[in-house]
Amino acid sequence: IANGDWSTPANWSTQDYGGIVTTIQPTVTANVYIGDSKSITLDGDRTATSPGVVTVDSSGLFLMQGNILSGTGTFRLEALGALGIGHASGITSSGATGNVQTSTRLYNAGTHNRGHFIYTGGATQASGNGLPSTTQTLTVWKTGGTVLTMGSNIAINDSLHVRSGSLDASSRTFTIGGNMLVASGAVVTPQTSQFVFSGTTTQSVSATGATLVFNNLTIG
Protein backbone atom coordinates (compact mmCIF):
# COMPACT_ATOMS: atom_id res chain seq x y z
CA ILE A 1 0.00 0.00 0.00
CA ALA A 2 1.47 3.33 -1.07
CA ASN A 3 1.38 6.83 0.34
CA GLY A 4 -0.63 9.28 -1.72
CA ASP A 5 -4.05 10.64 -2.53
CA TRP A 6 -7.35 9.50 -1.04
CA SER A 7 -8.80 9.00 -4.53
CA THR A 8 -6.11 6.51 -5.62
CA PRO A 9 -7.27 2.90 -5.03
CA ALA A 10 -3.68 1.61 -4.86
CA ASN A 11 -3.29 3.48 -1.57
CA TRP A 12 -5.93 1.34 0.14
CA SER A 13 -6.64 -2.25 1.13
CA THR A 14 -9.91 -3.82 2.30
CA GLN A 15 -7.98 -6.37 4.40
CA ASP A 16 -5.45 -4.69 6.69
CA TYR A 17 -2.43 -2.40 6.51
CA GLY A 18 -0.36 -5.05 4.78
CA GLY A 19 -3.16 -6.46 2.68
CA ILE A 20 -3.65 -6.63 -1.06
CA VAL A 21 -4.50 -3.29 -2.65
CA THR A 22 -8.10 -2.68 -3.61
CA THR A 23 -9.53 -1.38 -6.88
CA ILE A 24 -11.73 1.33 -5.35
CA GLN A 25 -11.33 4.24 -2.99
CA PRO A 26 -13.17 4.09 0.36
CA THR A 27 -16.96 4.24 0.20
CA VAL A 28 -18.87 6.83 2.23
CA THR A 29 -19.94 4.28 4.88
CA ALA A 30 -16.57 2.52 5.16
CA ASN A 31 -14.49 2.21 8.31
CA VAL A 32 -11.32 3.88 7.05
CA TYR A 33 -7.95 3.51 8.81
CA ILE A 34 -4.86 5.60 8.09
CA GLY A 35 -1.86 4.21 9.95
CA ASP A 36 1.18 1.93 9.72
CA SER A 37 3.45 4.94 8.97
CA LYS A 38 1.42 5.73 5.85
CA SER A 39 0.21 9.14 4.72
CA ILE A 40 -2.97 9.95 2.85
CA THR A 41 -3.65 13.32 1.23
CA LEU A 42 -7.25 14.45 0.91
CA ASP A 43 -7.35 15.54 -2.72
CA GLY A 44 -10.94 16.78 -2.72
CA ASP A 45 -13.93 17.10 -0.42
CA ARG A 46 -15.17 13.73 0.89
CA THR A 47 -18.17 12.46 2.84
CA ALA A 48 -18.32 10.00 5.75
CA THR A 49 -21.85 8.74 6.31
CA SER A 50 -22.87 6.97 9.53
CA PRO A 51 -21.89 4.30 10.50
CA GLY A 52 -18.69 5.19 8.61
CA VAL A 53 -15.63 6.19 10.65
CA VAL A 54 -12.39 7.75 9.41
CA THR A 55 -9.62 6.88 11.90
CA VAL A 56 -6.09 8.25 11.87
CA ASP A 57 -4.26 5.51 13.71
CA SER A 58 -0.94 5.58 15.54
CA SER A 59 1.85 6.63 13.11
CA GLY A 60 -0.65 7.53 10.38
CA LEU A 61 -0.66 10.96 8.69
CA PHE A 62 -3.79 12.51 7.18
CA LEU A 63 -3.02 15.63 5.16
CA MET A 64 -6.31 17.42 4.57
CA GLN A 65 -4.97 20.47 2.72
CA GLY A 66 -7.88 22.92 2.32
CA ASN A 67 -10.42 20.18 1.69
CA ILE A 68 -13.35 19.07 3.84
CA LEU A 69 -14.47 15.77 5.34
CA SER A 70 -18.19 16.10 6.12
CA GLY A 71 -21.28 13.97 6.67
CA THR A 72 -23.09 12.10 9.44
CA GLY A 73 -20.11 9.84 10.17
CA THR A 74 -17.23 10.07 12.64
CA PHE A 75 -13.67 11.36 12.49
CA ARG A 76 -11.28 9.89 15.06
CA LEU A 77 -7.63 10.73 15.79
CA GLU A 78 -5.87 8.09 17.88
CA ALA A 79 -2.78 8.57 20.06
CA LEU A 80 0.31 9.46 17.99
CA GLY A 81 -1.73 9.90 14.83
CA ALA A 82 -0.98 13.06 12.84
CA LEU A 83 -3.40 15.50 11.23
CA GLY A 84 -2.36 18.03 8.59
CA ILE A 85 -4.71 21.03 8.78
CA GLY A 86 -5.05 23.38 5.81
CA HIS A 87 -8.44 25.03 6.24
CA ALA A 88 -8.56 28.73 7.10
CA SER A 89 -10.72 27.94 10.15
CA GLY A 90 -8.45 25.13 11.34
CA ILE A 91 -10.34 22.33 13.08
CA THR A 92 -13.61 22.88 14.90
CA SER A 93 -15.76 20.98 17.37
CA SER A 94 -19.03 21.53 15.53
CA GLY A 95 -20.66 23.38 12.67
CA ALA A 96 -19.98 23.65 8.96
CA THR A 97 -16.51 25.11 9.23
CA GLY A 98 -12.95 23.79 9.33
CA ASN A 99 -11.36 20.75 7.70
CA VAL A 100 -13.48 18.23 9.61
CA GLN A 101 -17.25 18.76 9.46
CA THR A 102 -18.53 15.31 10.37
CA SER A 103 -21.28 14.93 12.96
CA THR A 104 -18.83 13.38 15.45
CA ARG A 105 -15.28 14.76 15.73
CA LEU A 106 -12.85 13.06 18.08
CA TYR A 107 -9.52 14.87 17.83
CA ASN A 108 -8.49 13.47 21.21
CA ALA A 109 -10.29 10.13 21.29
CA GLY A 110 -10.35 8.75 24.83
CA THR A 111 -8.46 11.85 26.03
CA HIS A 112 -5.10 10.38 25.05
CA ASN A 113 -3.52 13.88 24.77
CA ARG A 114 -0.93 12.55 22.29
CA GLY A 115 -2.00 13.77 18.86
CA HIS A 116 0.29 15.40 16.33
CA PHE A 117 -1.17 18.54 14.73
CA ILE A 118 0.42 20.17 11.67
CA TYR A 119 -0.89 23.47 10.28
CA THR A 120 -0.14 23.67 6.57
CA GLY A 121 -2.47 26.28 5.10
CA GLY A 122 -1.35 28.61 2.33
CA ALA A 123 -3.26 31.56 3.78
CA THR A 124 -4.09 33.05 7.17
CA GLN A 125 -5.41 30.39 9.55
CA ALA A 126 -7.05 30.14 12.94
CA SER A 127 -6.14 27.12 15.04
CA GLY A 128 -9.85 26.45 15.63
CA ASN A 129 -11.71 25.41 18.76
CA GLY A 130 -11.25 21.71 17.95
CA LEU A 131 -7.54 21.75 18.75
CA PRO A 132 -7.12 19.77 22.00
CA SER A 133 -5.75 21.59 25.02
CA THR A 134 -2.98 18.96 25.26
CA THR A 135 -1.11 17.50 22.27
CA GLN A 136 2.02 15.51 21.63
CA THR A 137 3.45 18.00 19.14
CA LEU A 138 2.37 21.16 17.35
CA THR A 139 3.91 22.08 14.00
CA VAL A 140 3.49 25.21 11.89
CA TRP A 141 4.48 24.35 8.32
CA LYS A 142 2.78 27.06 6.31
CA THR A 143 3.58 29.00 3.17
CA GLY A 144 6.06 31.76 3.94
CA GLY A 145 4.36 35.00 4.91
CA THR A 146 1.13 33.35 6.06
CA VAL A 147 0.04 33.30 9.69
CA LEU A 148 -1.44 30.80 12.15
CA THR A 149 -3.21 32.53 15.05
CA MET A 150 -3.62 30.51 18.23
CA GLY A 151 -7.12 30.62 19.67
CA SER A 152 -6.52 28.90 23.00
CA ASN A 153 -3.89 27.88 25.53
CA ILE A 154 -2.04 24.67 24.77
CA ALA A 155 0.13 22.14 26.59
CA ILE A 156 2.56 20.29 24.29
CA ASN A 157 4.01 17.09 25.72
CA ASP A 158 6.91 17.05 23.30
CA SER A 159 7.92 19.81 20.90
CA LEU A 160 6.73 22.97 19.15
CA HIS A 161 8.14 23.33 15.63
CA VAL A 162 7.67 26.48 13.54
CA ARG A 163 9.15 25.30 10.25
CA SER A 164 7.78 27.94 7.88
CA GLY A 165 5.27 30.75 7.93
CA SER A 166 4.34 32.62 11.08
CA LEU A 167 2.88 31.74 14.47
CA ASP A 168 0.89 34.52 16.13
CA ALA A 169 0.96 33.45 19.77
CA SER A 170 -1.66 36.08 20.69
CA SER A 171 -2.34 36.11 24.45
CA ARG A 172 -2.08 32.33 24.82
CA THR A 173 0.00 30.20 27.15
CA PHE A 174 2.22 27.54 25.60
CA THR A 175 3.38 24.90 28.07
CA ILE A 176 6.11 22.87 26.39
CA GLY A 177 7.53 19.62 27.73
CA GLY A 178 10.12 19.14 25.00
CA ASN A 179 11.98 21.41 22.61
CA MET A 180 11.12 24.45 20.52
CA LEU A 181 12.44 24.90 16.98
CA VAL A 182 12.00 27.98 14.81
CA ALA A 183 13.48 27.38 11.37
CA SER A 184 15.26 29.95 9.25
CA GLY A 185 12.77 32.41 7.78
CA ALA A 186 9.95 31.38 10.11
CA VAL A 187 8.44 33.88 12.54
CA VAL A 188 6.96 33.75 16.04
CA THR A 189 5.04 36.87 17.05
CA PRO A 190 4.82 36.73 20.85
CA GLN A 191 2.20 39.44 21.50
CA THR A 192 1.30 39.03 25.20
CA SER A 193 1.69 35.25 25.23
CA GLN A 194 3.48 33.21 27.85
CA PHE A 195 5.87 30.35 27.12
CA VAL A 196 6.43 27.84 29.90
CA PHE A 197 9.15 25.20 29.52
CA SER A 198 8.05 22.50 31.92
CA GLY A 199 10.13 19.45 30.96
CA THR A 200 11.77 17.25 33.55
CA THR A 201 14.83 16.66 31.34
CA THR A 202 17.07 18.96 29.28
CA GLN A 203 15.16 21.13 26.83
CA SER A 204 16.43 23.23 23.94
CA VAL A 205 15.27 26.29 22.03
CA SER A 206 16.63 26.68 18.51
CA ALA A 207 16.03 29.68 16.24
CA THR A 208 18.86 29.50 13.69
CA GLY A 209 18.34 32.21 11.09
CA ALA A 210 15.17 33.41 12.81
CA THR A 211 14.36 36.06 15.38
CA LEU A 212 12.71 34.77 18.54
CA VAL A 213 11.53 37.05 21.33
CA PHE A 214 9.66 36.00 24.48
CA ASN A 215 7.63 38.60 26.32
CA ASN A 216 6.78 36.21 29.17
CA LEU A 217 9.03 33.23 29.78
CA THR A 218 8.93 30.66 32.57
CA ILE A 219 11.40 27.82 33.02
CA GLY A 220 10.55 24.99 35.37
Secondary structure, DSSP 8 states (H G I E B T S, - for coil): ---EETT-GGG-BSS-TTS-B-SS---TT-EEEE-TT-EEE--S-EE--TT-EEEE-TT-EEE-TT--EEEEEEEEE-TT-EEEE-STT---SSSS-SSEEEEEEETTGGG----EEEE--SS-EE--TTS-SEESEEEEE--TT-EEE--S-EEESS-EEEEESEEE-TT-EEEESS-EEE-TT-EEE-TT-EEEE--SS---EE-TTS----SSEEE-
